[in-house]
Amino acid sequence: MEEGESLIIDTHVHSFNPKTRNCWAKTQIDEMKKQRIRFMEIPINIDDFEDMAGVMSNFDSCMGIGVGQHPKLISAGTNVDELMEKVNHYVYEYRDKIRLIKTGLDYYRVTDETSQKKQRETLRRMLMCAQRNQLPVVLHIRSNDKEIHKADYDLMKILEEMDYKDKAVIHCYHGESFLTEEYLTLSAQIYFGIGGAITFEENQALCQAIVSMPKERILLETDAPYIKPCYPDGTRPKGKKNSPLNLPIIIEKLAEIYGMDYEEIVEQTTQNATRFYNKKRR
């Protein structure tokens, strides 16, 4: 981060395109710089990691990269030992670039219990890797419509069993006030990833939950190219990718929720992101 300047930090972006093996956001980099926007590149598939790392090293707007596996790709047939061997190898070989571990529980796309059990096993192993290397964790946590918070409570159980007290962020947080309080009680190192979903009219419960969140625990994220926010005119144009350039829309909504100025939210979330990623590596 440039000395004396508050950046706007998007902590969750997927700008690497596995089909083209390139960065789809490269045409937006100059505009991001003008708007003080920097971002963290989040992995989806461990098999794309080396290409992703090579491509993203070309863009100084990218503050760092993660390593791991999206839980939707964990199934009953996943060899967790082989997966972790790759993760541990990359954590060591790319230790100057890696800033986080990506893992979680996705019960929305993966519904059979055998695969969900394998997700929980993988989650535990990823958390152990993060502790060992003093890296923060990004947690994708999503339940299905029948068991609304099952993934959240399975995560809490695992964190309690491991006595996990290191830094972790719940990506694309969607919980109500009662769930937020449970997470806050669980750990002083739990952060909440807040993105475009707070601009949706149907997400009033989430906005109410944010009111009860300490502002020191919020990280900005777009999840670009996914989860477009509602634009100021109330529309979400189809066919247009989400982008870190939409962060001002999220900041404006947070400023409204907290009763703060725009720049106060920028300053606070910059401090939060800096604190989240600043732990020294072993």
Secondary structure as the mmCIF struct_conf table of DSSP 4:
data_model
#
loop_
_struct_conf.conf_type_id
_struct_conf.id
_struct_conf.beg_label_comp_id
_struct_conf.beg_label_asym_id
_struct_conf.beg_label_seq_id
_struct_conf.end_label_comp_id
_struct_conf.end_label_asym_id
_struct_conf.end_label_seq_id
TURN_TY1_P TURN_TY1_P1 GLU A 3 GLY A 4
STRN STRN1 ILE A 8 VAL A 13
STRN STRN2 PHE A 16 ASN A 17
TURN_TY1_P TURN_TY1_P2 PRO A 18 ARG A 21
STRN STRN3 ASN A 22 CYS A 23
TURN_TY1_P TURN_TY1_P3 TRP A 24 ALA A 25
HELX_RH_3T_P HELX_RH_3T_P1 LYS A 26 GLN A 28
HELX_RH_AL_P HELX_RH_AL_P1 ILE A 29 LYS A 34
TURN_TY1_P TURN_TY1_P4 GLN A 35 ARG A 36
STRN STRN4 ILE A 37 GLU A 41
BEND BEND1 ILE A 44 ILE A 44
HELX_RH_3T_P HELX_RH_3T_P2 ILE A 46 ASP A 48
HELX_RH_AL_P HELX_RH_AL_P2 PHE A 49 MET A 56
TURN_TY1_P TURN_TY1_P5 SER A 57 ASN A 58
TURN_TY1_P TURN_TY1_P6 ASP A 60 SER A 61
STRN STRN5 CYS A 62 GLY A 68
HELX_RH_3T_P HELX_RH_3T_P3 PRO A 71 LEU A 73
TURN_TY1_P TURN_TY1_P7 ALA A 76 GLY A 77
HELX_RH_AL_P HELX_RH_AL_P3 VAL A 80 GLU A 93
TURN_TY1_P TURN_TY1_P8 TYR A 94 LYS A 97
STRN STRN6 ILE A 98 ASP A 106
TURN_TY1_P TURN_TY1_P9 TYR A 107 ARG A 109
BEND BEND2 ASP A 112 ASP A 112
HELX_RH_AL_P HELX_RH_AL_P4 GLU A 113 ASN A 133
TURN_TY1_P TURN_TY1_P10 GLN A 134 GLN A 134
STRN STRN7 VAL A 137 ARG A 142
BEND BEND3 ASP A 145 GLU A 147
TURN_TY1_P TURN_TY1_P11 ILE A 148 HIS A 149
HELX_RH_AL_P HELX_RH_AL_P5 LYS A 150 MET A 162
TURN_TY1_P TURN_TY1_P12 ASP A 163 ASP A 163
BEND BEND4 ASP A 166 ASP A 166
STRN STRN8 ALA A 168 ILE A 170
TURN_TY1_P TURN_TY1_P13 HIS A 171 CYS A 172
HELX_RH_AL_P HELX_RH_AL_P6 SER A 177 LEU A 186
TURN_TY1_P TURN_TY1_P14 ALA A 188 GLN A 189
STRN STRN9 ILE A 190 ILE A 194
HELX_RH_3T_P HELX_RH_3T_P4 GLY A 196 THR A 199
BEND BEND5 PHE A 200 PHE A 200
TURN_TY1_P TURN_TY1_P15 GLU A 201 GLU A 202
HELX_RH_AL_P HELX_RH_AL_P7 GLN A 204 VAL A 211
TURN_TY1_P TURN_TY1_P16 SER A 212 SER A 212
BEND BEND6 MET A 213 MET A 213
HELX_RH_3T_P HELX_RH_3T_P5 LYS A 215 ARG A 217
STRN STRN10 ILE A 218 LEU A 220
STRN STRN11 ALA A 224 ALA A 224
TURN_TY1_P TURN_TY1_P17 PRO A 225 PRO A 225
BEND BEND7 TYR A 226 ILE A 227
HELX_LH_PP_P HELX_LH_PP_P1 LYS A 228 TYR A 231
TURN_TY1_P TURN_TY1_P18 PRO A 232 ASP A 233
BEND BEND8 GLY A 234 GLY A 234
TURN_TY1_P TURN_TY1_P19 LYS A 238 GLY A 239
HELX_RH_3T_P HELX_RH_3T_P6 PRO A 244 ASN A 246
HELX_RH_AL_P HELX_RH_AL_P8 LEU A 247 TYR A 258
TURN_TY1_P TURN_TY1_P20 GLY A 259 GLY A 259
HELX_RH_AL_P HELX_RH_AL_P9 TYR A 262 TYR A 277
HELX_LH_PP_P HELX_LH_PP_P2 LYS A 279 ARG A 281
#
